[in-house]
């Protein structure tokens, strides 16, 4: 986070596991500084900008003792909407938290990526950093690519194949095969 990314975007992907925790209040991974950046605790992930430091609105609880693939994206002007700036946290390919940040906020922080703690064992399986805020499709593709077996990759790909061929709209015919949904094939009646 040494380069300001509030206006250009940033994506950080971390594949990790935390075990043998003796103190949950100490970060096991720190990206950026202690004030602005991303703090990963054994049981919580907390991205903080210069103005946003609310763990209840920004943090996401996690578990220790399990392998997690976490993606944090900082996306300015989402969907081309000026001023609609968001930070999203994905855990194992699923979006778990989204919060908005203001145009005058910043994410730059002098600091390194610090991995490890005297109070827990941390295993890192991979880290990827992009100088742009990836969208959901790219985050999902990266998650699938990190899966170890072709069977797992095929299963996740099939479960997430819910869009039409142009990937512009949900295809409810595909969704109803696996999910309990109502599909109205005629106009919904209006009784006014």
Secondary structure, DSSP 8 states (H G I E B T S, - for coil): --S--TTT-EEEEEEEEEES-S-TTS-SEEEE-SSSEEEEETTEEEEE-SS---HHHH-EE--SSSEEEEEEEEESSGGG-TT-EEEEEEETTEEEEEEEE-TT--------EEE-BTTBEEEEEEEEEESS---HHHHHHHHHHHSSSHHHHHHHHHHT--B-TTSSSB-HHHHHHHS------S------
